[in-house]
Amino acid sequence: MQGFLLVLAFAALPAAGNLLGGLAAEFFHVSDKSLSKALHLAAGIVLAVVGLELMPEALNGNPAWVPIAAFAAGGAAFIGLERLIAFLTQRAGAGKDAEGPMAIFTGVALDLFSDGVMIGTASLINPSLGLLLALGQVPADIPEGFAAIATLKRAKVRRSQRILLSLAFGIPILLGASIGYFVLRDAPEIITLSVLALTGGILTSVVIEEMISEAHEGETSRTDPIYLTVGAGLFALISVYLGA
């Protein structure tokens, strides 16, 4: 149990980074241009997570077509999540305008979930590796948290709800770490890798269908594409130099 508590402590580090980004969005005025830049930055980070972290790991599976098929199935899973979000927002009395921001929130939560799975499984191999992965995620999670909460802010979601949602970002990464530590350690490797690939497919759909679309809802800047590539480059630096 002591090892599991250590894993939870590791997972809390990226969750804290995400919370910090969300709180920053609460205390600073975010213009449409600033939000567009933040969303492009976050989109670049998420695409790099998929391309540099999730899929290279998933393609180590044997046979490789299984995680590849799981990645492709991520598009269908995204459609299912989108419909679920639409149903829940309607039941909660929120307008249709809230569906896009909630989809982005869900995408960031899934990214954190995949981080947690990898931290949990890596810690089984070597606790130092789990700590390194957790520390490497922190700089990437700050802009993701900022973009998610700033988007909810523009959608006029109440501040009390935004703060609760920002705190709720800790749940998926702790859940992912728990699953990685207790469940996936006894599962066949191909199952673990397929879970990562499926998550990668969903995240890719979230970036293209929701983050970039939401970024262009208001006033944009000609420099937005730079933020997209800078976000990807930021995570590449983290991946190379911190071993994320």
C-alpha positions as MATLAB code, in Angstrom:
seq = 'MQGFLLVLAFAALPAAGNLLGGLAAEFFHVSDKSLSKALHLAAGIVLAVVGLELMPEALNGNPAWVPIAAFAAGGAAFIGLERLIAFLTQRAGAGKDAEGPMAIFTGVALDLFSDGVMIGTASLINPSLGLLLALGQVPADIPEGFAAIATLKRAKVRRSQRILLSLAFGIPILLGASIGYFVLRDAPEIITLSVLALTGGILTSVVIEEMISEAHEGETSRTDPIYLTVGAGLFALISVYLGA';
ca = [
       0.000    0.000    0.000;
       2.939    2.334    0.662;
       3.938    1.993   -3.004;
       0.423    2.945   -4.100;
       0.425    6.063   -1.909;
       3.687    7.049   -3.571;
       2.050    6.629   -6.984;
      -0.837    8.857   -5.905;
       1.673   11.479   -4.726;
       3.382   11.346   -8.140;
       0.035   11.693   -9.942;
      -0.889   14.688   -7.794;
       1.961   16.715   -9.327;
       0.468   17.033  -12.860;
      -2.980   17.518  -11.295;
      -1.566   20.462   -9.332;
      -0.083   21.918  -12.519;
      -3.446   21.680  -14.240;
      -5.182   23.299  -11.257;
      -2.630   26.124  -11.295;
      -3.403   26.807  -14.963;
      -7.124   26.798  -14.256;
      -6.765   29.230  -11.356;
      -4.684   31.539  -13.547;
      -7.585   31.681  -16.010;
      -9.872   32.705  -13.137;
      -7.769   35.641  -11.965;
      -6.739   37.108  -15.323;
      -8.914   38.618  -18.012;
      -8.771   36.379  -21.086;
      -9.556   38.066  -24.391;
     -10.731   36.103  -27.432;
      -7.264   36.416  -28.961;
      -5.573   35.195  -25.774;
      -7.968   32.271  -25.493;
      -7.359   31.343  -29.126;
      -3.616   31.326  -28.490;
      -4.043   29.254  -25.323;
      -6.222   26.721  -27.148;
      -3.711   26.439  -29.999;
      -0.903   25.973  -27.464;
      -2.887   23.275  -25.626;
      -3.830   21.617  -28.930;
      -0.169   21.421  -29.920;
       0.699   19.852  -26.573;
      -2.064   17.242  -26.835;
      -1.098   16.321  -30.414;
       2.506   15.908  -29.263;
       1.351   13.728  -26.350;
      -0.406   11.473  -28.848;
       2.383   11.471  -31.435;
       5.419   11.299  -29.162;
       4.151    9.466  -26.104;
       0.973    7.444  -26.534;
       1.270    6.000  -30.048;
       5.013    5.138  -30.037;
       4.369    3.203  -26.824;
       1.187    1.616  -28.195;
       2.885    0.476  -31.406;
       5.208   -1.737  -29.355;
       2.249   -4.092  -29.013;
       2.226   -7.453  -30.725;
       0.288   -7.701  -32.970;
       0.564   -3.966  -33.723;
      -2.757   -3.873  -35.598;
      -4.689   -4.224  -32.324;
      -3.637   -0.862  -30.810;
      -3.850    0.692  -34.304;
      -7.472   -0.468  -34.514;
      -8.030    0.887  -30.990;
      -6.678    4.266  -32.115;
      -9.068    4.285  -35.084;
     -11.922    3.364  -32.740;
     -11.116    6.522  -30.784;
     -13.095    8.516  -33.362;
     -16.215    6.466  -32.660;
     -15.600    6.768  -28.915;
     -15.341   10.553  -29.328;
     -18.741   10.638  -31.052;
     -20.198    8.671  -28.148;
     -18.642   11.081  -25.632;
     -19.942   14.051  -27.613;
     -23.483   12.672  -27.494;
     -23.176   11.937  -23.790;
     -21.941   15.492  -23.140;
     -24.851   16.921  -25.166;
     -27.318   14.807  -23.175;
     -25.844   15.777  -19.810;
     -25.610   19.502  -20.601;
     -29.245   19.493  -21.761;
     -30.350   17.670  -18.629;
     -28.431   20.189  -16.535;
     -30.225   23.047  -18.279;
     -27.060   24.383  -19.922;
     -27.254   25.847  -23.411;
     -25.877   24.236  -26.530;
     -22.963   26.688  -26.391;
     -21.620   24.789  -23.387;
     -21.196   21.520  -25.291;
     -17.935   22.508  -27.006;
     -16.237   23.749  -23.819;
     -17.354   20.631  -21.949;
     -15.924   18.470  -24.743;
     -12.598   20.279  -24.313;
     -12.810   19.730  -20.555;
     -13.407   16.021  -21.223;
     -10.458   15.886  -23.611;
      -8.112   17.395  -21.034;
      -9.494   14.967  -18.434;
      -8.728   12.050  -20.796;
      -5.203   13.362  -21.309;
      -4.750   13.411  -17.542;
      -6.219    9.905  -17.317;
      -3.634    8.600  -19.803;
      -0.896   10.389  -17.811;
      -2.099    8.622  -14.695;
      -2.111    5.198  -16.384;
       1.483    5.683  -17.505;
       2.615    7.003  -14.115;
       0.982    4.027  -12.372;
       2.443    1.390  -14.689;
       5.871    3.064  -14.837;
       6.058    3.209  -11.040;
       5.667   -0.567  -10.938;
       8.780   -0.869  -13.067;
      10.778    1.763  -11.191;
       9.488    4.436   -8.762;
      12.105    6.878  -10.080;
      10.664    6.474  -13.587;
       7.159    7.210  -12.273;
       8.425   10.379  -10.573;
      10.235   11.476  -13.740;
       7.100   11.001  -15.824;
       5.021   12.968  -13.321;
       7.478   15.879  -13.182;
       7.679   15.914  -16.968;
       3.922   16.356  -17.299;
       3.632   19.417  -15.045;
       4.793   22.124  -17.533;
       2.478   20.681  -20.207;
      -0.567   20.512  -17.929;
      -0.498   24.186  -16.869;
      -1.543   25.590  -20.314;
      -4.073   22.774  -20.749;
      -5.775   23.699  -17.474;
      -5.687   27.383  -18.415;
      -7.265   26.789  -21.835;
      -9.983   24.486  -20.489;
     -11.134   26.840  -17.729;
     -10.819   29.954  -19.914;
     -13.072   28.252  -22.477;
     -15.665   27.485  -19.796;
     -15.373   31.097  -18.682;
     -16.195   32.339  -22.187;
     -19.171   29.963  -22.276;
     -20.425   31.764  -19.138;
     -20.304   28.675  -16.923;
     -20.707   29.906  -13.333;
     -17.490   30.584  -11.422;
     -18.359   28.170   -8.625;
     -18.850   25.417  -11.203;
     -15.590   26.309  -12.964;
     -13.659   26.048   -9.714;
     -15.261   22.681   -8.958;
     -14.412   21.456  -12.467;
     -10.844   22.708  -12.084;
     -10.528   20.738   -8.848;
     -12.155   17.755  -10.566;
      -9.188   17.499  -12.948;
      -7.440   15.634  -10.145;
      -9.914   12.746  -10.392;
      -9.009   11.309  -13.837;
      -5.257   11.287  -13.229;
      -5.640    9.648   -9.800;
      -8.090    7.155  -11.312;
      -5.702    6.432  -14.186;
      -2.793    5.950  -11.773;
      -4.884    3.544   -9.683;
      -5.900    1.541  -12.760;
      -2.324    1.465  -14.003;
      -1.052    0.298  -10.623;
      -3.688   -2.257   -9.663;
      -5.513   -3.376  -12.822;
      -3.248   -3.091  -15.836;
      -0.205   -4.583  -14.113;
      -1.907   -7.994  -14.319;
      -3.470   -7.419  -17.749;
      -1.819   -8.551  -20.993;
       0.444   -5.852  -22.395;
      -1.653   -5.588  -25.544;
      -4.658   -4.515  -23.447;
      -2.692   -1.760  -21.707;
      -1.306   -0.491  -25.010;
      -4.745   -0.588  -26.636;
      -6.158    1.548  -23.811;
      -3.424    4.115  -24.485;
      -4.098    3.986  -28.246;
      -7.858    4.404  -27.775;
      -7.192    7.426  -25.569;
      -4.883    8.804  -28.268;
      -7.629    8.467  -30.874;
     -10.138   10.292  -28.701;
      -7.658   13.074  -27.939;
      -6.872   13.565  -31.638;
     -10.587   13.965  -32.344;
     -10.986   16.413  -29.452;
      -8.150   18.597  -30.762;
      -9.442   18.749  -34.339;
     -13.176   18.847  -33.694;
     -13.333   20.906  -30.504;
     -10.153   22.751  -29.486;
      -9.320   24.257  -32.875;
     -12.989   24.919  -33.652;
     -13.478   26.644  -30.291;
     -10.308   28.691  -30.872;
     -11.885   30.183  -33.993;
     -15.212   31.027  -32.364;
     -14.039   34.538  -31.427;
     -11.372   36.950  -32.610;
      -8.186   35.173  -33.668;
      -4.590   36.143  -34.375;
      -2.325   35.456  -37.346;
       0.234   34.075  -34.903;
      -2.073   31.264  -33.693;
      -0.324   28.568  -35.813;
       2.938   29.465  -34.075;
       1.358   28.664  -30.707;
       0.228   25.311  -32.103;
       3.768   24.333  -33.094;
       5.297   25.880  -29.965;
       2.975   23.724  -27.869;
       4.113   20.611  -29.721;
       7.737   21.723  -29.399;
       7.316   22.352  -25.672;
       6.154   18.809  -25.072;
       8.924   17.478  -27.335;
      11.492   19.245  -25.142;
       9.869   17.772  -22.029;
       9.842   14.318  -23.621;
      13.489   14.460  -24.663;
      15.052   16.149  -21.646;
      12.823   14.958  -18.818;
      12.017   11.524  -20.209;
       8.234   12.084  -20.245;
];
